[in-house]
Amino acid sequence: MTDLIWLGLAFLGALALSVDIALAMLFATTFILVTGGLVPLHLIAEKAVTQVKLFPLLAIPGFILMGELMNLVGLTRALGELARLIVGRWRSGMGATSIVACMFFGGMTGSGLAETVAIGTLMIPLLTRHGYPKPFSAAMIAAGGSLGPIIPPSIPMVIYASIAPTVSVSALFIGGIVPGLLIGMSFLLVVVLRARSFPVIEDVEEDPQSALRTVLAALPALAAPAIVLYSVFGGVATVTEASVLAAAFVTIYGFVTGRLKFDALGRAAMDTATSTGTFGFIIAAAGPFSFFLALFDAPGLVSGVLTDFSGGNTVLLMLVLAVILIALGCMVEATSLVIILAPILAATATAAGIDQLHMALVSICALMLGLFTPPVGTNLFAITSIAGEPIERIARETIPFVIAAALVVALMAVFPSIVLILPKLLGH
């Protein structure tokens, strides 16, 4: 117990000094190794390598590359045009278009940051011209970007299933569809209500021929996630193979249409390698840290405390856990938390008799709220640089979106059928 406290204090102390999350985990594990002498020092490298050798993690570069290539060949813009065709006639049509575009793009890369940058670069100038204040537009897209890791395919889901193999990636993907749609719809409601106070300029209605061209242009963009979902759900390929198939499809489409050149493909590959390296470093650093958490029985201690606190009431336990995870997601980078907490959450589900898939999906959705909340929201910082607005003004505008998403997470915690209905129907 004492060693666990020292591990936690070292980790929190490093975070308090604004040390990067990966370096904070490495510092804490090194501190315990040096001061405690419990295991050999080379354990850090050994556990780090073991952590990144998990085969499902190879899907991460595939999904990132797919998103990079879709931006290059214009498929992201095609999705935006399709979203505008669907909801652009609303009174708050352009704002609704942004959220629907985020929901579409959420089925592409599985990364909240990539989605925020892609949609933000495309939509913020359009939103400004249609009368939306920049701080609200930025907050809306930062919130919409959180749908990327929820609507499948999802990088955090791949990581969770790799670290805590009590659930499969395919089950998480299927289960994430309904929560992602519900959170997206809650964001749409916020946009419709808030847009009433803005001098919004109505969008021009398209003629049937133009609408048909928009749909046809978006079909290749929709085909990419369809390849992933069909391959994984149909048992045709693993999630890693499916990500490569989808990236290959976009590559071929780009070359056939002349929108992709070899030098651009090389740049996309380099950007993918950089992003993958960032994920890889965090995952590797979490290896030895998670080992010590398991060695000091952190999963057992946490699950015991939560179970005792709830008195066997699983609904209360899930609600309390959701509140804790939302708070943690606001303070620590979400992907790192998924890696650290996955074993603890799985152990808690086992001890309390909660469905593992229910626990995983509620936890991932709760943590993703931290993507667009201060002080560490990656989406928030990314959209600030794109919009050119002070982060304080954008952060204030995110409050209604946080409340809306938190209410959906609470409903998921109370009613497991929300996340379990599709997996059960499809036999997962």
Secondary structure by P-SEA (a helix, b strand, c coil): caaaaaaaaaaaaaaaacccaaaaaaaaaaaaaaaccccccaaaaaaaaaaaccccccaaaaaaaaaaaaaaaaaaaaaaaaaaaacccccaaaaaaaaaaaaaaccccccaaaaaaaaaaccaaaaaaacccaaaaaaaaaaaaaccccccccaaaaaaaaacccccaaaaaaaaaaaaaaaaaaaaaaaaaaacccbbbbbbbbcaaaaaaaaaaaaaaaaaaaaaaaaaaaccccaaaaaaaaaaaaaaaaaaaccccaaaaaaaaaaaaaaaaaaaaaaaaaaaaaaaaaaaaaaaaaaaaaaaaacccaaaaaaaaaaaaaaaaacccaaaaaaacaaaaaaaaaaacccaaaaaaaaaaaaacccccccccaaaaaaaaaacccaaaaaaaaaaaaaaaaaaaaaaaaccccccaaaaaacc
